[in-house]
């Protein structure tokens, strides 16, 4: 099977000698004629649900929470400028956030200025790797990715992310890192669980899971978000909330580090680039097949590379395609990149 697959896909590898020919038309996936009002509504629905997600992913990555919002602005525009996928949503992602946090652990204090610079270097180097992959037309490598391995990896990431969010869901404070140690600390501090935090967490999970099962087209996550804001802000519900999020638009910055630090970041960069290629290509192709559309993985790699480079120079972190937010946009009626 592998030999047959190689024979069928190796013909797609044709490195471009002309760099200009490797650049697709800009913003070709933005269609102002395809129900523009519907795309705006879909985009607003996506934004309302994605904002708390990317704030959480920034915390998982060890970054200031405001940088999660930054991943949804200029990097998303850079991706849309070059991509061929009409539906793939990009931004902060749990998988790459977890890899980044593990790769930078012990190199700098999470959230510090030095940590942010290191994260920017990882994003910049990842972007360069993805652009080079596009110039060499290596998108065909996605054909060799095992769906079983990808599902297993994402399941592992899901467990790790859930473990890190569990203390916040229970309203307790732990001061350890790592999945196993976090779960152990939660068990030790079960006597300190805040009832209101636990009740709100269980209600949120129940509404989203049960609602999606019986009425999948209803934006339950959006209702939960609005309801939680009302309860905490106006009804006086006493639960743990985020501290003030830094305001202002992202400003240009240079993510500079010395050569020795850059060399130590190489394994993290390669791991992030591999996950971006695997997850984004699988998601883009999956939704393209669902709607009988064409998706060129090579062009999406160029868009993802540009998004990561832009993210690096705006003080943020790695960008990846998001299966969950792509599904949200699709259910909300998003048909092209105008929605994003």
N, C-alpha and C positions, 0 to 999 in steps of 0.2 A: 504493500500500500504506500509506504513512504517513497519507494522508488518511482512509482507511478505519479505520485503527487509532485515529486521533484521534477520529473520530466515535463509535467504539465505547467509548472510555474516558473522554472528557471528561465524560460524564454522571455519572461517579463522583465528580467534584469538587463537593462540597457543603460549604463551610466551616460548621462548627458555631457557632451563636451561643451555645449553652449548653455551657460548658466541662465541666460535670458529665457530660453525655451523651457526651462524648468519652472518658471513662475507662471501660475495660472492667472486668468483675468481676475481683477479685483472685485470683490463683493458680488460675485455671480450668483450666490445662493440667497441674495436678498431680493425678494420680489414684492414690489410695492403694489402690484395689481391683484395679488392673491389674498382676498379678504383682509385688507389692512387693519380694519377695526378688530377683527377676530384675532389677528396676530398680536395686536397691542394688549388685548384682554388676556391672551395666553401668556404674554411676557410679564404682565403685572402679577398674574397668579404664580408664575415661576419665581418671580422676585420675592414675593411675600413668603414663600416656603423656603427658598434658598438662603435668605438672609440668616435665619437662625442656624441653618446647617453650616454655612461657611464660617460663622463665628465659632461654632464648635470645632470645626476642622482646624482652624487657626490655633485653638487651645491644644488640640491633639499634637499639632506640629511644634508646639512650644513657642509660637509666635504671638505678638500682640494681636488681640482679637480684631482690631481694625483692619489688619492686613487681609483677613478673610474677605472683607467687603472689597478691598482693592482688587482681588483676583477676578471680580465680576465686572470690572469696568474696562480699562484699556486692554488688558490681556484678551478679554472676550472679543473686543473689536478687532484686534490683530488676528485672532483665529478666523473670524468671519470673513476678513478681507481675503484670505487665501484658500479656505477650505472648499471641499466639494460636497460635504455632507449638508443636507438641508435641515437636519434635526439635531445633530450631536451638540449637547450643551457642555461647555467647559468651565473650569474654575478650580477652586480648592476641592480636594478629594480626600476621602478617608485613607485610601490605600497609600497614596504618595505622601500624605501627611504623617502617617505612621512610620514609613520608611525614613523620612527626613528626620523625625524625632529620634529614631534609633541610631541613625548615622551620625547625628550631631551630639548625641549624649556623651557627656564628659569632655567635650571640646570647648564649651562655653556655657554660661548660665542661660537657661531658657528665657527668652524674652528680652535679653540684654541687647545693646547695640551691636556687639560683636557677633552674637548669635544671629541677628537679623542679617548682618553682612554675609555670614557663612551660608545662610539659607539662600541669599541672593546669588551667591557664587554657584551653588548647586543648580538653581533655576537657570542661570545663564549657560552653564556648561551643558545642562540637559537640553536646552534649546539649540545649542550648537550641534550636539550629537544628532538631534532629530532633523535639523536642516541638512546636515551632511547625508543622513540616511535618505532624505528626499532626493538630493542631487544624484545619489547612487541608485535611486529607484529600488530601495530595499523593502518597500512595502509588501512585496511578495512573501517576506518572512512570516508575516501574520498567518499565511496559509498553513504553516507548520506548527502553530500554537495549539496545544491540546486543550480542548474545551474542559476536560476533566481536571487538568492541572490548574487552569484559570479559575474554575469554580472552587476548587480546594483552596487556592490562594485567597480568593475573595472571602471565603468562609472563615479562614484564619484571621484575616484582617477584621472581619465583622466581630469576631470574638474579642480581639484585642481592643477595638474601638468601644464595644459594649462594656468591657471591664473598666475602661478609663472613665466612661460616663456614669457608671453605677454609683459612685459616691455622691455625685451631684443629684442623681435621681432620688437618693435616700436622704439627702440633706446632711451628710456627714463630711468631715474633713479628714483626708489622709495625706501623709507626707512621704509617700514612697513612689517609686517608678517600677514599671514592669507589670505584665498581666497577672502573674501568679502572686506577686507581693501585694498588688492592689487588691485582689480578691481576698487574700489572707487578712489584710488590714480591714476590709469591709466586714468580714466575719467577726473580728475582734471588737469592732465598734458598733455592732448591731444594736446594742443597748442605747445608742445615741441617735437613732433614726428619728428624723422629724416627721411627724404624722402628716402634716399638710403637704410637705414635699413628696412623700410617698404616695399620698392620695392623688395629687395632681399628676404625678408620673404615671400611675396605673390607669387613671382616667384617660390620659393622652394616648397611651398605647392601646387601650381597649377601643377607643373611638376610631382611631386610624385603622387598626387591624380589622375590626368587625365591620366598619363602614366600607372599607375597600372590598370586603368579601361580598357584601350584599348590594352595594351601589358604587361600583368602581369608578364611575365617571364623575362622582361628586367630589369636589376638592376638600376632603375631610381634614387634611393637614392644615389647610388655610383656615378652616373654621376653628380648629383647635388653637392655632396661633392667635387669632383675634380674640377668642374666648379667654385664653390665658392672659393676654395683655389687659383685658377688661377686668378680670378677677384680681390681678396683682396691682393694677394701677388705680382702679376706681372702687373696687369692692373691699379693699384693705386686706386681701389675702396675704398672709405672712409666709412667703417662701423665699429661698435664696435666689438672687438675681445677679446678673453681671454688673461689674463696676462700670462707671462711665466710660463709654467708648470714644476714643479720640476722634474728633471731627476733622473736616478739611479734605480737599482732594489730594490724591497722591502726587508727590513732587519727584522730579528726577533725582536719582542718586547713583553712586558708583559702588558696586559690591566688591571692593578690592580686598584681597588677602595675599599673603606671601606664597612663594612657590611650594614650601614644605606643607603648608596647610592645604593647598590645592591638591597636592598629590594624595593626601590622606582622604580627601573627599571623592576620589575617583570611584571607589566601589559603590558609594552611595549614588553618585551620578549615573553609573551604569545600571544599577538596580532600578532607579526611578525611570530612566529612559525605557528600559525593557517593559516595565509595568504600564507606562503611558502608551507605548506601541501596542501592547497586548490588549489592554482594557479599552482603549479608544477605538482601535480598529474593530474589535469584536462588537462594541456597542454601535458604532457607525454602520457597519455592515448589517447588523441585526435589524436595525430600524429601516435601513434602506430596502432590505429584502421584504420587510413587512408591508411596505407601501409601494413595492415594485419600482424603486428608484435606483439610480446609479450612484455609487460612492467610490471615489478613487482614494485608496488608503495613502498613496504617495502625497497627494495634495493635502490631505488632512494632516500628514506628518509635517508638512511645511507650515501649515497654520498653527499646529501645536508648538512647533519650534519657535515661530514668531511670538506666540503668546507667552512662552516661557522667557524669552529674551526681554520682552516688554515688562513682564512681571519682575524680573531681576532689577531693571533700572527704575522701578517705581517702589522699591522697598518691600516687595512681597515675596512669595515663595512659589513652589512648583505648581504648574497647571496640568490638569488631566481631564479627559472626557469622563463625564459622570453618567453612569447607567441610570441611577435613580432619578436625577433631575431631567434627563432626556425623556424618561417615561412620563414624568409629571408634565413636561411641556407637550408631549404627544397627546396625553389624555385631555389636556386643557385646550387642544385644538391648534397647536403650533404646526404650521406647514412649511415654513422656511425660516431662514436665519433673521428675518425682520423681528421675530418674536424675541430672540435672545438679545 
